[in-house]
Every structure is written in structure tokens, then in C-alpha cells.
Amino acid sequence: MIKTIEIAVSGQGLYPITQAVQQALPSNAAEGLCTLFIQHTSASLLIQEDYDSSARVDLENWLNRLVPENDPLYTHTTEGSDDMPAHIKAALTAVSVAIPLQNGELLLGTWQGIFLWEHRHARGNRSVVIHLNT
């Protein structure tokens, strides 16, 4: 099964998508491997702490400090001061993740969630491809 879901974003940040992914899976899927792939070069996917939102704030702050906007080294600037940093952030993180599926449920750990990590400031939609191999 291959399916694409659209995730609305309103700027930089980590957007929880675990529920959207789980709901997109067929109800009769017993077990397999669920691979997610984001079709963008300025956003990424992440499995991370889903209990305490301060972990997400800390991750965002840390990555923004590591890859600042308006760095004079950037030459790719025609799409805005956040574009090249977004590409670097996506290169440093992941554009795909794989999660085992058993009894129709994603086998995430107790505190784990799936997140779309938006690296741009603009609002929009991001496409995430779900591939379920059963």
C-alpha cells in the first residue's frame, strides 16, 4: 500500500503526525513495515519524545542555533533568509523513517511520536508518503 497524506504547517516547528499516519493505515493491516517519506527539501521527519513538549522546543532552539539564518556564507538566498538554513537542517535530519507494524498498530515506544519538522517560516502543506510493506 502506498498513500500520501497532506500535513498543514503554519511555520517552523515540530508537528505531531502519529495519529494521521495511524489513521491512514488500512484497518486490516496486521503486520509489516511502515516507511514514511517527506517529499520536500526543507522539512524532515523525526521520531522523538511525545510526552513533554519542552523536548521539542529544546530541539528546535538547538537546531536554530546550529544553523542560523542570514549567514553570510549562504549564496542560495533568492527564496528568503530561511530557505538555505531549511535545506541544511533537512540534510542533517531525516527525510524518511521506518516503523514496524504489529496487530495493526505502529510499534512506537511508550514516549515516542512521529513528527514532521518544518524548517521554513511560511504556512503551507507538506506531503508525506506512507508505504506499508506487509
N, CA, C and O atoms as CSV, one atom per row, in Angstrom:
chain,resi,resn,atom,element,x,y,z
A,1,MET,N,N,0.835,-1.172,0.000
A,1,MET,CA,C,0.000,0.000,0.000
A,1,MET,C,C,0.884,1.241,0.000
A,1,MET,O,O,1.843,1.334,0.766
A,2,ILE,N,N,0.552,2.186,-0.863
A,2,ILE,CA,C,1.206,3.493,-0.860
A,2,ILE,C,C,0.111,4.541,-0.816
A,2,ILE,O,O,-0.851,4.490,-1.583
A,3,LYS,N,N,0.271,5.494,0.096
A,3,LYS,CA,C,-0.710,6.559,0.265
A,3,LYS,C,C,0.034,7.832,0.639
A,3,LYS,O,O,1.056,7.778,1.323
A,4,THR,N,N,-0.476,8.978,0.194
A,4,THR,CA,C,0.120,10.259,0.544
A,4,THR,C,C,-0.853,11.034,1.429
A,4,THR,O,O,-2.043,11.133,1.133
A,5,ILE,N,N,-0.319,11.583,2.522
A,5,ILE,CA,C,-1.122,12.448,3.378
A,5,ILE,C,C,-0.554,13.858,3.309
A,5,ILE,O,O,0.649,14.049,3.131
A,6,GLU,N,N,-1.426,14.828,3.449
A,6,GLU,CA,C,-1.029,16.234,3.450
A,6,GLU,C,C,-1.085,16.744,4.887
A,6,GLU,O,O,-2.067,16.521,5.594
A,7,ILE,N,N,-0.032,17.423,5.308
A,7,ILE,CA,C,0.051,17.980,6.649
A,7,ILE,C,C,0.153,19.501,6.525
A,7,ILE,O,O,1.070,20.022,5.889
A,8,ALA,N,N,-0.789,20.199,7.132
A,8,ALA,CA,C,-0.766,21.665,7.126
A,8,ALA,C,C,0.241,22.151,8.161
A,8,ALA,O,O,0.266,21.676,9.297
A,9,VAL,N,N,1.071,23.108,7.749
A,9,VAL,CA,C,2.040,23.707,8.668
A,9,VAL,C,C,1.832,25.216,8.686
A,9,VAL,O,O,1.400,25.815,7.701
A,10,SER,N,N,2.146,25.809,9.820
A,10,SER,CA,C,1.978,27.261,9.955
A,10,SER,C,C,3.295,27.953,10.268
A,10,SER,O,O,3.308,29.055,10.816
A,11,GLY,N,N,4.396,27.311,9.923
A,11,GLY,CA,C,5.712,27.868,10.165
A,11,GLY,C,C,6.617,26.836,10.806
A,11,GLY,O,O,6.259,25.666,10.935
A,12,GLN,N,N,7.798,27.288,11.207
A,12,GLN,CA,C,8.779,26.377,11.804
A,12,GLN,C,C,8.208,25.662,13.011
A,12,GLN,O,O,7.397,26.210,13.757
A,13,GLY,N,N,8.651,24.421,13.188
A,13,GLY,CA,C,8.263,23.683,14.376
A,13,GLY,C,C,8.082,22.206,14.099
A,13,GLY,O,O,8.158,21.747,12.959
A,14,LEU,N,N,7.841,21.481,15.170
A,14,LEU,CA,C,7.608,20.044,15.112
A,14,LEU,C,C,6.110,19.798,15.206
A,14,LEU,O,O,5.463,20.199,16.174
A,15,TYR,N,N,5.565,19.135,14.188
A,15,TYR,CA,C,4.136,18.865,14.095
A,15,TYR,C,C,3.887,17.378,14.320
A,15,TYR,O,O,4.403,16.555,13.563
A,16,PRO,N,N,3.113,17.011,15.334
A,16,PRO,CA,C,2.841,15.597,15.575
A,16,PRO,C,C,1.982,15.011,14.458
A,16,PRO,O,O,0.936,15.566,14.121
A,17,ILE,N,N,2.419,13.896,13.887
A,17,ILE,CA,C,1.663,13.268,12.810
A,17,ILE,C,C,1.364,11.794,13.080
A,17,ILE,O,O,0.857,11.105,12.195
A,18,THR,N,N,1.663,11.301,14.268
A,18,THR,CA,C,1.448,9.888,14.579
A,18,THR,C,C,0.015,9.468,14.298
A,18,THR,O,O,-0.220,8.454,13.642
A,19,GLN,N,N,-0.938,10.236,14.787
A,19,GLN,CA,C,-2.349,9.882,14.628
A,19,GLN,C,C,-2.755,9.887,13.156
A,19,GLN,O,O,-3.486,9.000,12.715
A,20,ALA,N,N,-2.292,10.873,12.395
A,20,ALA,CA,C,-2.627,10.933,10.972
A,20,ALA,C,C,-2.064,9.724,10.223
A,20,ALA,O,O,-2.720,9.181,9.335
A,21,VAL,N,N,-0.860,9.309,10.579
A,21,VAL,CA,C,-0.257,8.134,9.946
A,21,VAL,C,C,-1.051,6.889,10.315
A,21,VAL,O,O,-1.402,6.095,9.441
A,22,GLN,N,N,-1.337,6.712,11.598
A,22,GLN,CA,C,-2.074,5.532,12.051
A,22,GLN,C,C,-3.436,5.451,11.362
A,22,GLN,O,O,-3.859,4.372,10.947
A,23,GLN,N,N,-4.118,6.582,11.239
A,23,GLN,CA,C,-5.442,6.594,10.610
A,23,GLN,C,C,-5.375,6.306,9.114
A,23,GLN,O,O,-6.351,5.823,8.539
A,24,ALA,N,N,-4.249,6.590,8.479
A,24,ALA,CA,C,-4.100,6.343,7.046
A,24,ALA,C,C,-3.831,4.876,6.726
A,24,ALA,O,O,-3.962,4.453,5.578
A,25,LEU,N,N,-3.457,4.107,7.733
A,25,LEU,CA,C,-3.160,2.693,7.505
A,25,LEU,C,C,-4.449,1.908,7.347
A,25,LEU,O,O,-5.445,2.222,7.999
A,26,PRO,N,N,-4.450,0.889,6.492
A,26,PRO,CA,C,-5.666,0.089,6.326
A,26,PRO,C,C,-6.007,-0.657,7.615
A,26,PRO,O,O,-5.121,-1.112,8.339
A,27,SER,N,N,-7.294,-0.772,7.882
A,27,SER,CA,C,-7.734,-1.403,9.138
A,27,SER,C,C,-7.382,-2.881,9.199
A,27,SER,O,O,-7.322,-3.456,10.285
A,28,ASN,N,N,-7.149,-3.501,8.055
A,28,ASN,CA,C,-6.831,-4.931,8.045
A,28,ASN,C,C,-5.334,-5.214,8.004
A,28,ASN,O,O,-4.929,-6.362,7.821
A,29,ALA,N,N,-4.516,-4.197,8.169
A,29,ALA,CA,C,-3.057,-4.390,8.151
A,29,ALA,C,C,-2.624,-5.039,9.458
A,29,ALA,O,O,-2.715,-4.420,10.519
A,30,ALA,N,N,-2.161,-6.263,9.390
A,30,ALA,CA,C,-1.789,-6.990,10.599
A,30,ALA,C,C,-0.366,-6.678,11.037
A,30,ALA,O,O,-0.133,-6.227,12.158
A,31,GLU,N,N,0.582,-6.923,10.141
A,31,GLU,CA,C,1.969,-6.621,10.474
A,31,GLU,C,C,2.751,-6.296,9.222
A,31,GLU,O,O,2.379,-6.677,8.112
A,32,GLY,N,N,3.847,-5.581,9.429
A,32,GLY,CA,C,4.678,-5.189,8.306
A,32,GLY,C,C,5.613,-4.071,8.716
A,32,GLY,O,O,5.909,-3.880,9.895
A,33,LEU,N,N,6.068,-3.344,7.724
A,33,LEU,CA,C,6.959,-2.219,7.956
A,33,LEU,C,C,6.349,-0.990,7.290
A,33,LEU,O,O,6.061,-0.994,6.094
A,34,CYS,N,N,6.161,0.050,8.078
A,34,CYS,CA,C,5.597,1.312,7.595
A,34,CYS,C,C,6.744,2.297,7.408
A,34,CYS,O,O,7.405,2.689,8.369
A,35,THR,N,N,6.969,2.689,6.164
A,35,THR,CA,C,8.006,3.670,5.852
A,35,THR,C,C,7.338,4.982,5.469
A,35,THR,O,O,6.399,5.009,4.673
A,36,LEU,N,N,7.832,6.058,6.044
A,36,LEU,CA,C,7.340,7.398,5.746
A,36,LEU,C,C,8.434,8.163,5.025
A,36,LEU,O,O,9.612,8.051,5.365
A,37,PHE,N,N,8.037,8.944,4.025
A,37,PHE,CA,C,8.981,9.730,3.237
A,37,PHE,C,C,8.367,11.096,2.985
A,37,PHE,O,O,7.242,11.186,2.495
A,38,ILE,N,N,9.088,12.159,3.313
A,38,ILE,CA,C,8.596,13.515,3.074
A,38,ILE,C,C,9.124,13.996,1.730
A,38,ILE,O,O,10.316,13.873,1.446
A,39,GLN,N,N,8.233,14.545,0.898
A,39,GLN,CA,C,8.584,14.934,-0.466
A,39,GLN,C,C,9.011,16.398,-0.549
A,39,GLN,O,O,8.541,17.137,-1.415
A,40,HIS,N,N,9.882,16.808,0.332
A,40,HIS,CA,C,10.317,18.207,0.364
A,40,HIS,C,C,11.786,18.268,0.775
A,40,HIS,O,O,12.297,17.355,1.423
A,41,THR,N,N,12.462,19.355,0.390
A,41,THR,CA,C,13.878,19.509,0.720
A,41,THR,C,C,14.121,20.512,1.839
A,41,THR,O,O,15.270,20.823,2.155
A,42,SER,N,N,13.048,21.020,2.439
A,42,SER,CA,C,13.216,21.983,3.532
A,42,SER,C,C,12.358,21.615,4.744
A,42,SER,O,O,11.963,22.479,5.527
A,43,ALA,N,N,12.082,20.333,4.883
A,43,ALA,CA,C,11.379,19.791,6.044
A,43,ALA,C,C,11.887,18.370,6.239
A,43,ALA,O,O,12.508,17.800,5.342
A,44,SER,N,N,11.625,17.802,7.404
A,44,SER,CA,C,12.117,16.456,7.668
A,44,SER,C,C,11.144,15.703,8.557
A,44,SER,O,O,10.130,16.246,8.994
A,45,LEU,N,N,11.469,14.447,8.815
A,45,LEU,CA,C,10.665,13.585,9.681
A,45,LEU,C,C,11.510,13.152,10.861
A,45,LEU,O,O,12.735,13.067,10.776
A,46,LEU,N,N,10.836,12.882,11.953
A,46,LEU,CA,C,11.552,12.605,13.195
A,46,LEU,C,C,10.689,11.739,14.105
A,46,LEU,O,O,9.481,11.951,14.215
A,47,ILE,N,N,11.308,10.777,14.749
A,47,ILE,CA,C,10.661,10.059,15.854
A,47,ILE,C,C,11.314,10.598,17.112
A,47,ILE,O,O,12.533,10.547,17.271
A,48,GLN,N,N,10.480,11.117,18.005
A,48,GLN,CA,C,11.027,11.832,19.152
A,48,GLN,C,C,10.064,11.783,20.320
A,48,GLN,O,O,8.951,11.270,20.203
A,49,GLU,N,N,10.495,12.315,21.432
A,49,GLU,CA,C,9.720,12.461,22.662
A,49,GLU,C,C,8.350,13.063,22.355
A,49,GLU,O,O,8.247,14.126,21.743
A,50,ASP,N,N,7.303,12.364,22.790
A,50,ASP,CA,C,5.942,12.850,22.560
A,50,ASP,C,C,5.216,13.150,23.865
A,50,ASP,O,O,4.020,13.444,23.851
A,51,TYR,N,N,5.907,13.083,24.974
A,51,TYR,CA,C,5.266,13.305,26.276
A,51,TYR,C,C,5.429,14.738,26.748
A,51,TYR,O,O,4.458,15.396,27.120
A,52,ASP,N,N,6.667,15.215,26.730
A,52,ASP,CA,C,6.968,16.547,27.256
A,52,ASP,C,C,7.338,17.464,26.091
A,52,ASP,O,O,8.387,17.287,25.471
A,53,SER,N,N,6.494,18.428,25.796
A,53,SER,CA,C,6.716,19.310,24.650
A,53,SER,C,C,7.976,20.159,24.778
A,53,SER,O,O,8.454,20.698,23.780
A,54,SER,N,N,8.521,20.290,25.979
A,54,SER,CA,C,9.748,21.084,26.128
A,54,SER,C,C,10.914,20.436,25.380
A,54,SER,O,O,11.846,21.132,24.978
A,55,ALA,N,N,10.879,19.122,25.189
A,55,ALA,CA,C,11.929,18.461,24.407
A,55,ALA,C,C,11.904,18.962,22.974
A,55,ALA,O,O,12.959,19.159,22.371
A,56,ARG,N,N,10.724,19.169,22.420
A,56,ARG,CA,C,10.607,19.672,21.055
A,56,ARG,C,C,11.092,21.118,20.968
A,56,ARG,O,O,11.755,21.492,20.000
A,57,VAL,N,N,10.774,21.917,21.954
A,57,VAL,CA,C,11.241,23.312,21.988
A,57,VAL,C,C,12.763,23.342,22.044
A,57,VAL,O,O,13.399,24.117,21.329
A,58,ASP,N,N,13.343,22.504,22.886
A,58,ASP,CA,C,14.804,22.456,23.001
A,58,ASP,C,C,15.456,22.015,21.688
A,58,ASP,O,O,16.472,22.580,21.281
A,59,LEU,N,N,14.878,21.009,21.025
A,59,LEU,CA,C,15.419,20.568,19.737
A,59,LEU,C,C,15.389,21.695,18.709
A,59,LEU,O,O,16.365,21.922,17.994
A,60,GLU,N,N,14.265,22.392,18.641
A,60,GLU,CA,C,14.124,23.492,17.685
A,60,GLU,C,C,15.136,24.599,17.976
A,60,GLU,O,O,15.791,25.103,17.064
A,61,ASN,N,N,15.259,24.973,19.240
A,61,ASN,CA,C,16.216,26.026,19.622
A,61,ASN,C,C,17.644,25.617,19.312
A,61,ASN,O,O,18.434,26.428,18.828
A,62,TRP,N,N,17.980,24.364,19.588
A,62,TRP,CA,C,19.334,23.876,19.344
A,62,TRP,C,C,19.655,23.894,17.850
A,62,TRP,O,O,20.727,24.349,17.450
A,63,LEU,N,N,18.725,23.398,17.020
A,63,LEU,CA,C,18.992,23.352,15.590
A,63,LEU,C,C,19.055,24.761,14.986
A,63,LEU,O,O,19.850,25.013,14.081
A,64,ASN,N,N,18.226,25.666,15.482
A,64,ASN,CA,C,18.289,27.054,15.002
A,64,ASN,C,C,19.615,27.718,15.374
A,64,ASN,O,O,20.125,28.547,14.621
A,65,ARG,N,N,20.167,27.362,16.516
A,65,ARG,CA,C,21.481,27.902,16.899
A,65,ARG,C,C,22.587,27.291,16.041
A,65,ARG,O,O,23.544,27.971,15.670
A,66,LEU,N,N,22.446,26.000,15.729
A,66,LEU,CA,C,23.443,25.310,14.914
A,66,LEU,C,C,23.440,25.830,13.478
A,66,LEU,O,O,24.497,25.981,12.864
A,67,VAL,N,N,22.244,26.104,12.944
A,67,VAL,CA,C,22.101,26.539,11.552
A,67,VAL,C,C,21.341,27.868,11.536
A,67,VAL,O,O,20.125,27.879,11.341
A,68,PRO,N,N,22.045,28.985,11.740
A,68,PRO,CA,C,21.366,30.278,11.823
A,68,PRO,C,C,20.945,30.803,10.448
A,68,PRO,O,O,21.506,30.426,9.420
A,69,GLU,N,N,19.961,31.665,10.461
A,69,GLU,CA,C,19.570,32.376,9.246
A,69,GLU,C,C,20.535,33.538,9.020
A,69,GLU,O,O,21.247,33.958,9.932
A,70,ASN,N,N,20.543,34.047,7.795
A,70,ASN,CA,C,21.338,35.218,7.410
A,70,ASN,C,C,22.845,35.024,7.542
A,70,ASN,O,O,23.574,35.995,7.741
A,71,ASP,N,N,23.313,33.807,7.437
A,71,ASP,CA,C,24.754,33.565,7.476
A,71,ASP,C,C,25.355,34.098,6.177
A,71,ASP,O,O,24.852,33.774,5.102
A,72,PRO,N,N,26.406,34.895,6.242
A,72,PRO,CA,C,26.986,35.462,5.028
A,72,PRO,C,C,27.584,34.421,4.083
A,72,PRO,O,O,27.883,34.751,2.936
A,73,LEU,N,N,27.766,33.185,4.524
A,73,LEU,CA,C,28.280,32.130,3.647
A,73,LEU,C,C,27.248,31.657,2.632
A,73,LEU,O,O,27.612,31.091,1.601
A,74,TYR,N,N,25.965,31.879,2.908
A,74,TYR,CA,C,24.911,31.371,2.028
A,74,TYR,C,C,24.865,32.153,0.724
A,74,TYR,O,O,24.884,33.384,0.729
A,75,THR,N,N,24.805,31.436,-0.390
A,75,THR,CA,C,24.598,32.066,-1.699
A,75,THR,C,C,23.193,31.784,-2.217
A,75,THR,O,O,22.698,32.519,-3.071
A,76,HIS,N,N,22.548,30.749,-1.727
A,76,HIS,CA,C,21.180,30.383,-2.121
A,76,HIS,C,C,20.214,31.186,-1.242
A,76,HIS,O,O,19.762,30.711,-0.200
A,77,THR,N,N,19.906,32.409,-1.682
A,77,THR,CA,C,19.118,33.325,-0.848
A,77,THR,C,C,17.883,33.889,-1.546
A,77,THR,O,O,17.147,34.665,-0.938
A,78,THR,N,N,17.634,33.524,-2.804
A,78,THR,CA,C,16.525,34.137,-3.546
A,78,THR,C,C,15.148,33.786,-2.989
A,78,THR,O,O,14.185,34.514,-3.230
A,79,GLU,N,N,15.039,32.683,-2.248
A,79,GLU,CA,C,13.742,32.274,-1.696
A,79,GLU,C,C,13.565,32.717,-0.244
A,79,GLU,O,O,12.614,32.290,0.411
A,80,GLY,N,N,14.439,33.544,0.261
A,80,GLY,CA,C,14.300,34.049,1.617
A,80,GLY,C,C,15.411,33.593,2.528
A,80,GLY,O,O,16.131,32.639,2.232
A,81,SER,N,N,15.540,34.288,3.644
A,81,SER,CA,C,16.637,34.015,4.575
A,81,SER,C,C,16.486,32.686,5.311
A,81,SER,O,O,17.447,32.199,5.907
A,82,ASP,N,N,15.285,32.093,5.277
A,82,ASP,CA,C,15.092,30.812,5.959
A,82,ASP,C,C,15.279,29.615,5.029
A,82,ASP,O,O,15.275,28.476,5.496
A,83,ASP,N,N,15.443,29.846,3.717
A,83,ASP,CA,C,15.466,28.730,2.769
A,83,ASP,C,C,16.733,27.891,2.863
A,83,ASP,O,O,16.646,26.676,3.036
A,84,MET,N,N,17.909,28.505,2.754
A,84,MET,CA,C,19.142,27.714,2.821
A,84,MET,C,C,19.297,27.041,4.178
A,84,MET,O,O,19.677,25.870,4.218
A,85,PRO,N,N,19.022,27.721,5.295
A,85,PRO,CA,C,19.075,27.019,6.575
A,85,PRO,C,C,18.118,25.821,6.619
A,85,PRO,O,O,18.431,24.793,7.221
A,86,ALA,N,N,16.950,25.959,5.979
A,86,ALA,CA,C,15.998,24.844,5.955
A,86,ALA,C,C,16.565,23.651,5.198
A,86,ALA,O,O,16.373,22.508,5.614
A,87,HIS,N,N,17.263,23.902,4.089
A,87,HIS,CA,C,17.892,22.810,3.335
A,87,HIS,C,C,18.975,22.130,4.165
A,87,HIS,O,O,19.086,20.905,4.158
A,88,ILE,N,N,19.767,22.915,4.876
A,88,ILE,CA,C,20.823,22.340,5.719
A,88,ILE,C,C,20.203,21.510,6.841
A,88,ILE,O,O,20.663,20.402,7.117
A,89,LYS,N,N,19.174,22.031,7.482
A,89,LYS,CA,C,18.502,21.302,8.564
A,89,LYS,C,C,17.933,19.978,8.057
A,89,LYS,O,O,18.032,18.955,8.736
A,90,ALA,N,N,17.333,19.999,6.856
A,90,ALA,CA,C,16.791,18.765,6.283
A,90,ALA,C,C,17.907,17.770,5.971
A,90,ALA,O,O,17.723,16.561,6.113
A,91,ALA,N,N,19.080,18.288,5.540
A,91,ALA,CA,C,20.215,17.412,5.249
A,91,ALA,C,C,20.776,16.783,6.526
A,91,ALA,O,O,21.290,15.665,6.489
A,92,LEU,N,N,20.680,17.488,7.645
A,92,LEU,CA,C,21.208,16.984,8.915
A,92,LEU,C,C,20.249,16.042,9.636
A,92,LEU,O,O,20.655,15.289,10.522
A,93,THR,N,N,18.991,16.088,9.257
A,93,THR,CA,C,17.981,15.255,9.909
A,93,THR,C,C,17.555,14.164,8.918
A,93,THR,O,O,18.354,13.776,8.066
A,94,ALA,N,N,16.331,13.667,9.007
A,94,ALA,CA,C,15.910,12.541,8.168
A,94,ALA,C,C,14.729,12.918,7.286
A,94,ALA,O,O,13.838,13.654,7.710
A,95,VAL,N,N,14.726,12.412,6.056
A,95,VAL,CA,C,13.573,12.600,5.182
A,95,VAL,C,C,12.699,11.354,5.134
A,95,VAL,O,O,11.639,11.358,4.508
A,96,SER,N,N,13.148,10.275,5.804
A,96,SER,CA,C,12.324,9.074,5.892
A,96,SER,C,C,12.562,8.389,7.236
A,96,SER,O,O,13.633,8.497,7.833
A,97,VAL,N,N,11.533,7.687,7.688
A,97,VAL,CA,C,11.618,6.868,8.894
A,97,VAL,C,C,10.853,5.581,8.640
A,97,VAL,O,O,9.922,5.557,7.835
A,98,ALA,N,N,11.238,4.518,9.317
A,98,ALA,CA,C,10.556,3.228,9.182
A,98,ALA,C,C,10.132,2.759,10.568
A,98,ALA,O,O,10.911,2.797,11.521
A,99,ILE,N,N,8.877,2.315,10.661
A,99,ILE,CA,C,8.317,1.863,11.941
A,99,ILE,C,C,7.660,0.499,11.732
A,99,ILE,O,O,6.819,0.357,10.844
A,100,PRO,N,N,8.024,-0.502,12.527
A,100,PRO,CA,C,7.344,-1.794,12.423
A,100,PRO,C,C,5.871,-1.661,12.808
A,100,PRO,O,O,5.494,-0.805,13.609
A,101,LEU,N,N,5.057,-2.524,12.223
A,101,LEU,CA,C,3.624,-2.564,12.487
A,101,LEU,C,C,3.267,-3.977,12.937
A,101,LEU,O,O,3.673,-4.957,12.312
A,102,GLN,N,N,2.508,-4.075,14.021
A,102,GLN,CA,C,2.058,-5.385,14.503
A,102,GLN,C,C,0.637,-5.244,15.029
A,102,GLN,O,O,0.325,-4.291,15.742
A,103,ASN,N,N,-0.219,-6.189,14.678
A,103,ASN,CA,C,-1.630,-6.149,15.069
A,103,ASN,C,C,-2.270,-4.811,14.708
A,103,ASN,O,O,-3.106,-4.294,15.449
A,104,GLY,N,N,-1.868,-4.252,13.557
A,104,GLY,CA,C,-2.448,-3.015,13.077
A,104,GLY,C,C,-1.965,-1.756,13.776
A,104,GLY,O,O,-2.463,-0.668,13.484
A,105,GLU,N,N,-1.008,-1.871,14.690
A,105,GLU,CA,C,-0.517,-0.717,15.454
A,105,GLU,C,C,0.961,-0.472,15.169
A,105,GLU,O,O,1.751,-1.409,15.049
A,106,LEU,N,N,1.316,0.799,15.064
A,106,LEU,CA,C,2.715,1.171,14.929
A,106,LEU,C,C,3.433,0.829,16.227
A,106,LEU,O,O,2.936,1.145,17.308
A,107,LEU,N,N,4.584,0.196,16.137
A,107,LEU,CA,C,5.316,-0.245,17.327
A,107,LEU,C,C,6.259,0.841,17.835
A,107,LEU,O,O,7.472,0.645,17.922
A,108,LEU,N,N,5.676,1.980,18.164
A,108,LEU,CA,C,6.451,3.067,18.758
A,108,LEU,C,C,6.626,2.803,20.240
A,108,LEU,O,O,5.792,2.146,20.863
A,109,GLY,N,N,7.712,3.314,20.805
A,109,GLY,CA,C,7.936,3.193,22.235
A,109,GLY,C,C,6.942,4.040,23.015
A,109,GLY,O,O,6.236,4.871,22.443
A,110,THR,N,N,6.891,3.828,24.297
A,110,THR,CA,C,5.916,4.493,25.173
A,110,THR,C,C,5.890,5.995,25.004
A,110,THR,O,O,4.815,6.594,24.983
A,111,TRP,N,N,7.041,6.611,24.885
A,111,TRP,CA,C,7.111,8.071,24.838
A,111,TRP,C,C,7.369,8.605,23.431
A,111,TRP,O,O,7.539,9.812,23.254
A,112,GLN,N,N,7.399,7.732,22.435
A,112,GLN,CA,C,7.741,8.146,21.082
A,112,GLN,C,C,6.532,8.620,20.291
A,112,GLN,O,O,5.419,8.123,20.461
A,113,GLY,N,N,6.778,9.591,19.423
A,113,GLY,CA,C,5.796,10.048,18.458
A,113,GLY,C,C,6.502,10.358,17.151
A,113,GLY,O,O,7.721,10.522,17.111
A,114,ILE,N,N,5.715,10.436,16.079
A,114,ILE,CA,C,6.252,10.784,14.764
A,114,ILE,C,C,5.951,12.258,14.530
A,114,ILE,O,O,4.836,12.720,14.768
A,115,PHE,N,N,6.949,12.984,14.065
A,115,PHE,CA,C,6.807,14.426,13.848
A,115,PHE,C,C,7.288,14.814,12.458
A,115,PHE,O,O,8.265,14.271,11.943
A,116,LEU,N,N,6.582,15.758,11.871
A,116,LEU,CA,C,7.064,16.467,10.700
A,116,LEU,C,C,7.774,17.694,11.247
A,116,LEU,O,O,7.195,18.462,12.015
A,117,TRP,N,N,9.020,17.877,10.857
A,117,TRP,CA,C,9.796,19.020,11.339
A,117,TRP,C,C,9.889,20.041,10.218
A,117,TRP,O,O,10.664,19.881,9.276
A,118,GLU,N,N,9.093,21.085,10.333
A,118,GLU,CA,C,9.077,22.154,9.338
A,118,GLU,C,C,10.211,23.125,9.639
A,118,GLU,O,O,10.345,23.610,10.762
A,119,HIS,N,N,11.034,23.408,8.612
A,119,HIS,CA,C,12.191,24.275,8.789
A,119,HIS,C,C,12.012,25.668,8.186
A,119,HIS,O,O,12.886,26.521,8.336
A,120,ARG,N,N,10.898,25.905,7.511
A,120,ARG,CA,C,10.627,27.220,6.925
A,120,ARG,C,C,9.628,27.982,7.800
A,120,ARG,O,O,8.947,27.391,8.638
A,121,HIS,N,N,9.549,29.301,7.596
A,121,HIS,CA,C,8.604,30.130,8.349
A,121,HIS,C,C,7.206,30.160,7.739
A,121,HIS,O,O,6.236,30.450,8.438
A,122,ALA,N,N,7.092,29.867,6.458
A,122,ALA,CA,C,5.828,30.038,5.730
A,122,ALA,C,C,4.795,28.972,6.085
A,122,ALA,O,O,5.130,27.860,6.493
A,123,ARG,N,N,3.543,29.347,5.919
A,123,ARG,CA,C,2.434,28.396,6.022
A,123,ARG,C,C,2.381,27.588,4.740
A,123,ARG,O,O,2.869,28.024,3.697
A,124,GLY,N,N,1.789,26.412,4.825
A,124,GLY,CA,C,1.614,25.602,3.621
A,124,GLY,C,C,1.255,24.183,3.967
A,124,GLY,O,O,0.875,23.880,5.097
A,125,ASN,N,N,1.378,23.319,2.989
A,125,ASN,CA,C,1.120,21.893,3.170
A,125,ASN,C,C,2.369,21.117,2.798
A,125,ASN,O,O,3.108,21.490,1.887
A,126,ARG,N,N,2.585,20.041,3.513
A,126,ARG,CA,C,3.700,19.131,3.224
A,126,ARG,C,C,3.119,17.760,2.918
A,126,ARG,O,O,2.154,17.326,3.548
A,127,SER,N,N,3.712,17.090,1.953
A,127,SER,CA,C,3.263,15.757,1.541
A,127,SER,C,C,4.163,14.694,2.157
A,127,SER,O,O,5.387,14.742,2.040
A,128,VAL,N,N,3.524,13.738,2.813
A,128,VAL,CA,C,4.244,12.608,3.406
A,128,VAL,C,C,3.704,11.327,2.768
A,128,VAL,O,O,2.510,11.038,2.846
A,129,VAL,N,N,4.594,10.571,2.140
A,129,VAL,CA,C,4.212,9.307,1.516
A,129,VAL,C,C,4.330,8.213,2.562
A,129,VAL,O,O,5.335,8.104,3.265
A,130,ILE,N,N,3.283,7.406,2.650
A,130,ILE,CA,C,3.269,6.244,3.545
A,130,ILE,C,C,3.358,5.001,2.671
A,130,ILE,O,O,2.541,4.805,1.772
A,131,HIS,N,N,4.339,4.174,2.935
A,131,HIS,CA,C,4.466,2.894,2.235
A,131,HIS,C,C,4.388,1.792,3.279
A,131,HIS,O,O,5.229,1.702,4.173
A,132,LEU,N,N,3.373,0.964,3.153
A,132,LEU,CA,C,3.225,-0.152,4.075
A,132,LEU,C,C,3.567,-1.435,3.339
A,132,LEU,O,O,2.904,-1.809,2.371
A,133,ASN,N,N,4.599,-2.097,3.806
A,133,ASN,CA,C,5.033,-3.375,3.236
A,133,ASN,C,C,4.596,-4.472,4.194
A,133,ASN,O,O,5.126,-4.591,5.299
A,134,THR,N,N,3.627,-5.272,3.765
A,134,THR,CA,C,3.110,-6.331,4.645
A,134,THR,C,C,3.514,-7.693,4.159
A,134,THR,O,O,3.165,-8.698,4.779
